[in-house]
Amino acid sequence: MSGSKGSAWLSGALLKPLLDSVDCVLFDCDGVIWRGDQVIPGAADVINLLKKNGKRVFFLTNNSSKTRRMYAEKMATMGVSVAPEEVFGTAYCCAAYLSTVCQLQGSKVYLLGSAAMGQELEAVGVRHTGLGPDHITGSQSDWANVPLDPEVKAVVVGFDQHFSYMKLNRAMQYLTQQDCLFVGTNRDTRLPLEGGKIVPGTGCLLQAVETAAQRQAQTVGKPNHYMFDCVASQYGLDRARCLMVGDRLDTDILLGSNCGLKTLLTLTGVSTVADVEAHEQSGCPERRKMVPDYYVDSVADLLPALQG
């Protein structure tokens, strides 16, 4: 396997100079460290060895279904020692964005999301309503006049397993108020699981709300630079010495391009070499931003460079 111009397949000895050129490695999780609840072989050893070799390691995930602590606990079961503060998920970053950029501390939002998102919002003083099922009742005229909480200042869309027509309708009604803010965690349309299986991602829900409301949400997850800014501002990172490792060209690799980081694609998740080559050959500057500097079959390919 060999990359065409602009992206190089790395293996063995070629990986060591890359790792020597960085102080910090940022990992996506789904499709890179694990698929569903199944750890990708070698991933735990890579993370532990990077830390042992003095590298700073952080985790940037667009998945909003868990708090930072829940992610740290999941990694511990996979043999990876991670502090919650090293995890930057969209549940946490969205809460940070709402409390600082939007200045909604003490305010209330309508949340299409998980209990974990609710916990992260509460931790920064943002109140919320909307968790859990919203069952359909009445007729269309009732739906158009659904009661709205006058305290709600924003609609926030994350992963919501209870997403429904009534929730979509309620979000749309809030968003007809032009002063109501509209924030989404991410635009990932698919989530990779074990055995090559996939399920719909948050991006599908967000697009539905955007279509109904005829408004565009501000997203905080990858590829938006805000997610990297959260890490960099807290830890004083030098972006020129950071490596972003991910499985998606349109989120992980594009984030790296947007933030001036080195980028490494792993082929254990969503994107393929054919996707890389299509972007390289497109002649489109925007698409070329999704071309990684390097790619490997799996994160486990880093092991020889770390063990040497």
C-alpha positions in Angstrom: 0.0 0.0 0.0 1.4 3.4 -0.8 0.0 6.9 -0.5 -0.2 9.2 -3.5 1.4 12.6 -3.4 0.5 14.6 -0.3 -0.1 11.6 2.0 2.5 8.9 3.0 1.9 5.4 4.4 4.2 5.0 7.4 5.6 1.8 8.9 8.4 0.5 11.0 11.4 2.8 11.2 9.7 5.7 9.4 7.4 6.2 12.4 10.2 7.0 14.8 11.1 10.4 13.3 7.5 11.4 13.3 7.1 10.6 17.0 10.4 12.3 17.8 9.1 15.5 16.2 6.1 15.8 18.6 5.6 16.3 22.3 1.9 15.7 22.3 -0.4 13.1 20.7 -4.1 13.7 20.4 -6.2 10.6 19.8 -9.8 10.2 18.5 -11.4 7.3 20.3 -14.2 5.6 18.2 -12.5 3.8 15.4 -9.0 4.5 16.7 -8.7 3.2 20.2 -11.9 1.1 20.1 -14.8 0.1 18.0 -17.9 -0.1 20.2 -16.7 -1.9 23.4 -13.9 -3.7 21.6 -10.4 -2.3 22.1 -8.3 -2.1 18.9 -5.4 -4.6 19.4 -2.2 -2.8 20.5 -4.0 0.5 21.3 -3.5 0.3 25.1 0.2 -0.5 24.7 0.7 2.4 22.3 -0.9 4.9 24.7 0.9 3.6 27.8 4.3 3.6 26.0 3.8 7.1 24.7 3.2 8.3 28.2 6.2 6.3 29.4 8.3 8.0 26.7 7.4 11.4 28.1 4.7 12.3 25.5 1.6 14.2 26.6 -1.5 12.2 25.5 -5.1 13.6 25.1 -8.3 12.2 23.8 -10.6 14.3 21.6 -13.9 12.5 20.9 -17.0 13.9 19.2 -19.1 11.3 21.0 -21.3 13.1 23.5 -22.8 10.1 25.3 -20.2 10.0 28.1 -18.7 12.4 30.7 -14.9 12.7 30.9 -14.9 10.4 34.0 -17.0 7.8 32.1 -14.4 7.8 29.3 -11.5 7.4 31.7 -13.3 4.5 33.4 -14.0 2.9 30.0 -10.3 3.2 29.1 -9.3 1.7 32.4 -11.2 -1.5 31.6 -9.2 -1.7 28.4 -5.8 -1.4 30.2 -5.2 2.3 29.6 -4.5 4.6 32.6 -6.2 7.9 31.7 -7.1 10.9 34.0 -10.6 12.4 33.3 -8.8 15.8 32.6 -7.0 14.2 29.6 -10.3 13.5 27.9 -12.0 16.2 25.8 -15.4 15.0 24.7 -18.1 17.1 23.1 -20.3 16.8 26.2 -17.5 18.6 28.2 -16.5 21.0 25.4 -20.1 21.9 24.6 -20.7 22.7 28.3 -17.5 24.8 28.3 -18.6 26.6 25.1 -22.1 27.4 26.5 -20.7 28.7 29.8 -17.8 30.8 28.5 -18.4 31.8 24.8 -22.2 32.0 25.1 -22.1 33.2 28.7 -25.1 31.0 29.7 -24.0 30.2 33.2 -27.1 30.2 35.3 -29.3 30.1 32.2 -31.4 27.2 30.9 -31.1 25.3 27.5 -33.3 22.8 25.8 -31.2 19.7 25.5 -31.5 16.9 23.0 -28.8 14.8 24.5 -27.7 12.2 27.0 -27.7 12.2 30.8 -23.9 12.5 30.6 -24.3 15.8 28.7 -26.7 17.0 31.4 -24.1 16.2 34.0 -21.4 18.2 32.2 -23.8 21.2 31.8 -24.7 21.1 35.4 -21.0 21.0 36.4 -20.6 24.5 34.8 -23.8 26.0 36.1 -26.0 25.6 32.9 -29.5 24.3 33.6 -31.3 22.2 31.1 -34.7 20.7 30.2 -35.6 18.0 27.7 -33.9 14.8 28.8 -35.7 11.5 28.2 -38.6 10.6 26.0 -41.1 13.2 24.7 -44.1 11.1 23.6 -46.5 12.3 20.9 -49.8 13.6 22.0 -52.6 15.7 20.4 -52.9 16.9 16.8 -50.9 19.1 14.5 -52.4 22.3 15.9 -51.3 21.1 19.4 -47.8 20.4 18.1 -47.5 23.9 16.6 -48.5 25.4 20.0 -46.5 23.2 22.2 -45.7 24.8 25.6 -42.3 26.4 25.7 -40.2 27.2 28.7 -39.6 31.0 28.6 -36.3 30.6 30.5 -34.7 28.6 27.6 -32.0 30.6 25.9 -30.6 27.9 23.6 -31.2 24.6 21.8 -28.4 22.1 22.3 -28.2 19.0 20.1 -26.0 16.0 21.1 -26.5 12.3 20.8 -30.1 11.5 22.0 -31.3 7.9 21.9 -34.8 9.3 22.7 -34.8 11.6 19.6 -38.4 11.8 18.2 -40.8 13.8 16.2 -42.0 15.7 19.3 -38.4 16.6 20.3 -37.7 17.8 16.7 -40.9 19.8 16.8 -40.1 21.3 20.3 -36.6 22.3 19.2 -38.0 23.9 16.0 -40.5 25.9 18.0 -37.8 27.2 20.3 -35.6 28.1 17.3 -38.3 30.2 15.6 -37.3 32.7 18.3 -34.3 34.4 16.6 -32.6 35.2 19.9 -32.5 31.5 20.8 -29.0 30.2 20.3 -28.4 26.9 18.4 -25.5 24.7 19.3 -24.6 21.2 18.2 -21.9 18.8 19.5 -20.8 17.5 16.1 -21.7 16.5 12.6 -20.5 12.8 12.5 -23.2 11.0 10.6 -22.1 7.4 11.4 -20.5 5.7 14.4 -18.2 2.6 13.8 -18.8 -0.4 16.0 -17.3 -3.9 16.3 -17.3 -6.2 13.3 -17.6 -3.4 10.8 -21.1 -2.5 12.0 -22.3 1.1 12.1 -25.1 3.1 13.7 -26.4 6.7 12.9 -24.4 9.4 14.6 -25.4 12.8 16.1 -25.0 14.6 12.7 -28.1 12.9 11.5 -30.1 14.3 14.4 -28.5 17.8 14.0 -29.3 17.9 10.3 -33.0 17.1 11.1 -33.2 20.0 13.5 -31.4 22.3 11.1 -33.8 21.4 8.3 -36.9 21.9 10.5 -35.6 25.2 12.0 -34.1 26.5 8.7 -31.1 27.5 10.8 -27.5 26.4 11.0 -26.1 25.3 14.3 -22.7 26.3 15.7 -20.9 23.0 16.4 -18.1 22.7 18.9 -16.7 19.3 18.0 -14.1 18.3 15.4 -13.3 19.8 12.9 -14.1 23.0 14.7 -10.8 24.5 16.2 -12.6 25.1 19.5 -12.0 21.6 20.6 -8.3 21.8 20.2 -8.3 25.3 21.7 -9.9 23.8 24.9 -6.9 21.5 25.2 -4.2 24.0 24.1 -5.4 26.8 26.4 -5.4 24.5 29.5 -2.1 22.8 28.8 -0.1 25.4 26.8 0.5 23.1 23.8 2.7 24.0 20.9 0.6 23.1 17.9 3.7 22.6 15.7 4.7 19.7 18.0 1.3 18.1 18.2 0.1 15.0 16.2 -3.6 14.4 15.6 -4.5 10.7 15.2 -7.9 9.8 13.9 -10.0 7.6 11.6 -12.1 10.3 9.9 -10.9 12.7 7.3 -13.8 15.1 7.7 -13.4 15.5 11.4 -10.1 14.4 12.8 -7.8 15.1 9.9 -9.6 18.4 9.0 -9.3 19.5 12.7 -5.5 18.9 12.4 -5.4 20.9 9.2 -7.5 23.7 10.7 -5.2 23.9 13.7 -1.8 23.4 12.0 -1.1 20.0 13.6 0.6 17.0 12.0 -2.0 14.4 11.1 -2.1 10.6 11.0 -5.0 8.6 9.7 -5.7 5.0 11.0 -7.6 2.7 8.7 -9.5 0.9 11.5 -12.6 3.2 11.4 -14.6 5.2 8.9 -12.3 6.6 6.2 -10.3 4.6 3.6 -7.3 5.1 1.4 -9.7 5.5 -1.6 -11.2 8.5 0.3 -7.8 10.0 0.8 -6.9 9.6 -2.9 -10.2 11.1 -4.0 -9.5 14.2 -1.9 -5.9 14.4 -3.2 -7.0 14.2 -6.8 -10.0 16.5 -6.5 -8.0 19.7 -7.1 -10.3 21.4 -4.5 -8.4 23.3 -1.8 -11.1 22.6 0.8 -11.0 18.8 0.1 -7.2 18.8 0.2 -7.4 19.9 3.8 -8.8 16.5 4.6 -5.7 14.7 3.3 -3.6 13.4 6.2 0.2 13.9 6.3 0.5 10.1 7.0 -1.6 7.0 7.3 -1.2 3.6 8.9 -3.3 0.4 9.0 -3.8 0.6 12.7 -2.6 2.6 15.7 -0.7 -0.6 16.7 1.7 0.2 13.8 3.2 2.8 16.2 4.4 0.0 18.6 7.8 -0.8 17.0 8.8 2.8 17.0 8.0 3.0 20.7 9.5 -0.2 21.8 12.9 0.4 20.0 
